[in-house]
């Protein structure tokens, strides 16, 4: 029987925008030069092409409702009929219509996660997860962000989701640590096993163009916490060179422990920049009513006007930080 670490990784992609999938499929075919499986979730809106690569060894499609953004489809897939796998990659056809740089942001995320390097075949993150068993999740470069200041509307949905997952956490703990912004990441199946075991569908709202405060946003902020609750460390792409180097020095003795992985990650994150992170977290945490008003406004005004309003708020926030 094939060892767990040698099982083909499974790539999960929620395809809400078929035109974006065409580009993403080419990126996957170009970057992944080891056998892998692919699970596409979509709303049945069109025929989707498979990546043109000889390394695709398993392919499945799951038709889902347009609910829960990319998160509920991912959780639905986790509970589905899947081939054996130990390591997964979660992607989605992110468009971010409320931002001017949505396409650039998506390409940065996917190409960061698919980047090659290290000492073996396949993406660098896959190699690292295969050699470091205490590592459970890897976020894109610059996207393992602090939770503090980013929970203005998310405390209640996070608490409800933790309760459904059977994980106890004090309210103060919700604000501690980091989360994988964008909900794209590599992961170890065992690290996210509570999500595949729980029935979370009733928590997810119908789609109404919400900007924050939904079950999908709660899950985004909990993937890392659940990973850590299962005994694993979370990291991000900018920390992998240091982790690989430290692991090579340890090879033949022990794998890196969780504390070492955390320390290496903290050191790398402290010098990394995220060109797509908006410096608004503290502002929104101080002005929750204004954030709720922003949500209502977003659903009722034309996109060009909304983008202009966002630019004004950003300028105000930067001046009053």
Phi, psi and omega in degrees: 000142181291135178297150185303319184290345181259358177297144177301135176295157181244122181260123178257127178227123171269121185254092175271333180241099183302327180294325177289326179302323180304315179291317182294322178299321177295320179298316180297313181299324181284325190267328189263101183252034172226157179303137180210158173254159183224130175239116177256127171253139181199171183267014177076022188279340181195170177279133183250134180276145175283151173300140181274087183205142177284352183274353179284111185251349178208134184221129180219147174238140178232121178274129185230168173285158173277076183209141178077022179051228177272351189279308180299319174302322177296315180295323176299317179295321180300329181269002185272188179277102186242154173290159177301134177204156178245329185234136180231164175229127179254121176230166171203158184279071186292124178250328180050063184296344180278000181236150178283337185252028185300315181294318179296320179297313181300315181297321178300314183296307185293320182286333172296310182293331182268001185297146182262165181153190180080202189250004185217186181283159177089171178303149183301322181296321178297314178303316184293317178296327180288332183260344181240092186293344179272359178266127186246341183204141178230118179272163176297163178305130176073011186241015169264088193259155177295140175286329183305125179087359182241025182240023188310317181244012191248355183301311183295310178296329176293316179297319179296320181289319177299320178298317179293330179280349182076028180246124179269134179208130178293154180303320180298329181289337180298333183269358183263150175087202186228170176219158180273094181295138178096350183051038167240131184187157166275150180208156171266130185306319181296327183292331181252018184303327177301328179290330180276348182260342186261154175263101186251354185309318182298343181282342188270129183280164171291152181292127179215031178060033180292143178268338185193171172078014180257173177298326178296318177292324177297314180298320177306320182276356183248346182304315180293318180297320178293318176305313181291326179295338178270006175095014182248162174259152175249148180217188177217166191301326183292342180272348188296320178304318179292321179294317179297317179298313179296322179294321178298322179292330182272343189306135183094346178247281180220157171281166181290136179276173185298319181297318178296317178298318179296316182297318178295322178293314180301318181295320181289319181294327183296339181249002183267152177240145175248107184288353183248359179277127180272133183282059187242354189302310181296321180299311182293326179293333178274341185231067185294323179296322178294324178295318177296320177297321178298321178297314180296320181295318182303323183282351187238350183248155177298147182307316180300320179293321179297317180296322177295319179295322179296320179297322178295318180295319179300317179296318179297315182296320181294328180281338183245022179289000000 
